[in-house]
Amino acid sequence: MKRSEIKRRPLSDTALSGLEADSKEYRELDSNGLYFRVKPDGQKSWQLRYKKPDGKWSWLGLGGYPEVSGSLARQKAAELRADASAGKNPMATKKARTAVAIEAANDTFEVLAREWHASRVTSWDAGTAKRVMGALERHVFPEFGKRQYTGILSMEWMELLRGLERQGILEQMSRVRAYCKDVYDLARVTGRAVNNPLDGVHKFLSSGKPENYAHVSAEELPALLRAIRSYPHAKDVQLGLRLLTLLSVRPSELREAEWSEFDFDKKLWTVPVERKGRKKGREHLVPLCRQAIEALTELRVITGAYALLFPGRSDRTKPRSDTVFLMALRRLGYEGRQTGHGFRHIASTTLNEHGFSADHIEAQLSHKAPGVRGIYNKAQYLEQRTTMMQWYGDFLDGLEGGQVIQGAFGKRA
């Protein structure tokens, strides 16, 4: 748009965005001493022409366009004109307002949370540090990240956490609450907050303990398996649900898995120690039954071009949402009846009832035995678990197809 084509003032949004650069810098009046400056290189900004206390006229920059919109520039200009009318120096009051804005920006929950994370990161392994920040970025920052942390009320935290509770991610909810409470403790002990708004909130939330993970009964399992097989939405999610039923791993371990961890020749998945939230210990070996290999092969056609088995839709370098499998089960009509973690309960119960060794089952679930025995028993029973999990894959196929497999299979495993 040429300067000569301007038809009204204040300048419209169309005029602001469309004004073309000229061979020389120029200013166009917007309103009441507020001007829109256009440089030869196309840069645009706002300037206010005002009279200083000594009676001389001067210019004061109000920011670049489009970062500072027309409405915001007019608001800033009105505040500075009021300062000038009151005998104040607009330059000084502008600096004071900028200082206040910077201070407010540094008092946000996100800034405080990142400071807390940096203070704790040396005591965590890389995987834990990534998961903690990921949880805050996913569940807290969108809601409270830009808010001043001293202004967020206990009832607001309660509502946020109850929202996670309603999603069924109880363990994640419990962890997020603990992280945020710790963030406020940092502010309190450093003299930047008097109270912690998360104190006592846990009393009115679900505990998030494993027993809260719902799972169907043995009688309902065949119908659930058939429902998963016919899941009508995203194919990768359907395959993810099938892998959860076959492998008995934690949903987070599968959701964050990378293709480089799988050895299809050895039929083995190696879950890194970092994935399990530990600094010490060893990686977890997961034998892959024939059915799991088939599901992974099908999944690799869909996501094999990426590092992750389940890459996010907007950012392929990050895994899908931690509610992806839970939401899929809800769509199948199993809300409150089955969770991703609940497949581990089903596998444990089924394998125990069919006579398999408790040591082999606990090793498959990556559970550590309590007490001294857990310290000294490092066996992974890979050969026995390979046989056991192939039996389990066949067993689930039999249930899905309406057949029942029985027998004392623990003797062979």
Residue pairs with C-beta under 8 A, 6 or more apart in sequence:
1 14
1 15
1 18
1 19
1 20
2 20
3 19
3 22
3 26
3 28
6 15
6 19
6 28
9 29
9 30
9 31
10 30
10 31
10 34
10 70
10 74
11 28
11 30
11 36
11 70
13 69
13 70
16 36
16 44
16 65
16 66
16 70
17 66
19 28
19 36
19 38
19 44
20 38
21 38
21 39
21 40
21 41
21 42
22 38
22 40
23 40
24 40
25 37
25 38
25 39
25 40
26 37
26 38
27 35
27 36
27 37
27 38
27 47
28 35
28 36
28 38
29 35
29 36
30 36
30 46
30 70
30 73
30 74
31 74
31 77
32 77
32 78
32 81
33 48
33 49
33 50
33 77
33 81
34 46
34 47
34 48
34 49
34 62
34 73
34 74
34 77
35 46
35 47
35 48
35 49
36 44
36 45
36 46
36 65
37 44
37 45
37 46
37 47
38 44
43 64
44 64
44 65
44 66
45 61
45 62
45 63
45 64
45 65
45 68
46 61
46 62
46 63
46 64
46 65
46 68
46 73
46 76
46 77
47 59
47 60
47 61
47 62
48 59
48 60
48 62
48 76
48 77
48 80
48 81
48 90
49 57
49 58
49 59
50 57
50 58
50 60
50 80
50 81
50 84
50 90
51 57
51 58
51 84
52 58
52 89
53 87
53 89
58 91
60 80
60 90
60 91
60 94
62 68
62 73
62 76
62 77
63 72
63 73
63 76
65 73
68 76
79 93
79 97
80 90
80 93
80 94
81 90
83 89
83 90
83 93
84 90
104 148
105 111
107 148
107 149
107 150
107 192
108 145
108 146
108 147
108 148
108 149
109 140
109 141
109 144
109 145
109 146
109 147
109 148
109 149
109 152
109 183
110 141
110 144
110 145
110 146
112 149
112 183
112 186
112 187
112 192
113 136
113 140
113 141
113 145
113 179
113 180
113 183
114 133
115 186
116 182
116 183
116 186
117 129
117 132
117 133
117 136
119 186
120 132
120 182
121 129
124 132
124 279
125 273
125 274
125 277
125 278
125 279
126 274
127 272
127 273
127 274
127 275
127 276
127 277
128 274
128 277
128 279
131 277
132 179
134 318
135 172
135 175
135 176
135 179
136 176
136 179
136 180
138 321
138 322
139 160
139 164
139 172
139 176
140 160
140 176
140 180
143 160
144 152
144 156
144 160
149 183
149 184
149 187
149 193
150 192
150 193
152 197
153 197
154 197
154 198
154 199
154 200
154 201
156 197
157 177
157 180
157 197
157 198
157 201
158 201
158 204
158 205
161 173
161 176
161 177
161 201
161 205
162 205
164 170
164 172
164 173
164 176
165 173
165 205
165 206
167 323
167 326
168 323
168 326
168 335
168 336
168 339
169 322
169 323
169 326
170 206
170 207
170 208
170 209
170 212
170 213
171 208
171 209
171 210
171 341
172 208
172 322
173 205
173 206
173 208
174 202
174 205
174 207
174 208
175 208
177 198
177 201
177 202
177 205
180 198
181 196
181 198
181 199
181 201
184 193
184 196
184 197
184 198
185 196
187 193
188 194
188 195
188 196
206 212
210 341
213 339
213 341
213 342
213 344
213 345
214 336
214 337
214 338
214 339
214 342
215 337
215 338
215 339
215 342
215 343
215 345
215 346
216 224
216 334
216 337
216 338
216 342
216 346
218 349
218 350
220 337
221 346
221 399
222 399
222 400
222 402
224 332
224 334
224 338
225 245
225 396
225 399
225 400
226 400
227 332
227 333
227 334
228 238
228 241
228 242
228 245
228 332
229 238
229 242
229 400
231 237
231 238
231 241
231 328
231 331
231 332
233 328
233 331
234 328
235 298
235 302
236 299
236 302
236 303
236 309
236 310
237 310
237 320
237 324
237 325
237 328
238 328
239 295
239 296
239 298
239 299
239 302
240 254
240 255
240 299
240 309
240 310
240 324
240 325
240 328
241 325
241 328
241 329
241 340
242 291
242 295
243 254
243 292
243 295
243 296
243 299
244 251
244 254
244 325
244 340
244 343
245 343
245 346
245 396
246 289
246 291
246 292
246 295
246 389
246 392
246 393
246 396
247 254
247 269
247 286
247 288
247 292
247 389
248 343
248 344
248 347
248 348
248 364
248 365
248 389
248 392
249 271
249 286
249 344
249 366
250 341
250 344
250 366
251 322
251 325
251 340
251 341
252 275
252 322
253 271
253 275
253 276
253 284
254 309
254 310
255 309
255 310
255 319
255 320
255 322
255 324
255 325
256 275
256 308
256 319
257 269
257 271
257 275
257 308
257 309
257 310
258 307
258 308
258 309
259 300
259 304
259 306
259 307
259 308
259 309
260 307
261 269
261 270
261 271
261 272
262 268
262 269
262 270
262 288
262 296
263 269
263 270
264 288
264 293
264 296
264 297
267 287
267 288
267 289
267 293
267 386
268 285
268 286
268 287
268 288
269 285
269 286
269 288
270 283
270 284
270 285
270 286
271 283
271 284
271 285
271 286
271 366
272 283
273 279
273 280
273 281
273 282
273 283
276 284
276 366
282 378
284 366
285 380
285 382
286 364
287 382
287 385
287 386
287 389
287 390
288 296
289 389
289 390
289 392
289 393
289 394
290 390
290 393
291 393
291 394
291 396
291 397
292 393
296 309
299 309
303 309
303 310
303 311
306 316
307 317
308 316
308 317
308 318
308 319
310 319
310 320
310 324
311 317
311 318
311 319
311 320
312 318
312 319
312 320
312 321
313 320
321 327
325 340
326 339
326 340
329 335
329 338
329 339
329 340
344 365
347 361
347 364
347 365
347 392
348 361
348 365
350 392
350 395
351 360
351 361
351 364
351 388
351 392
352 358
352 361
354 391
354 395
354 406
354 407
354 408
354 409
354 410
355 408
355 409
355 410
355 411
356 388
356 409
356 410
356 413
357 381
357 384
357 410
357 413
359 377
359 379
359 381
360 381
360 384
360 385
360 388
360 413
361 388
362 369
363 379
363 380
363 381
363 385
364 385
364 388
364 389
368 374
369 377
384 413
385 413
387 412
387 413
388 409
388 413
391 409
391 413
394 405
395 405
398 404
398 405
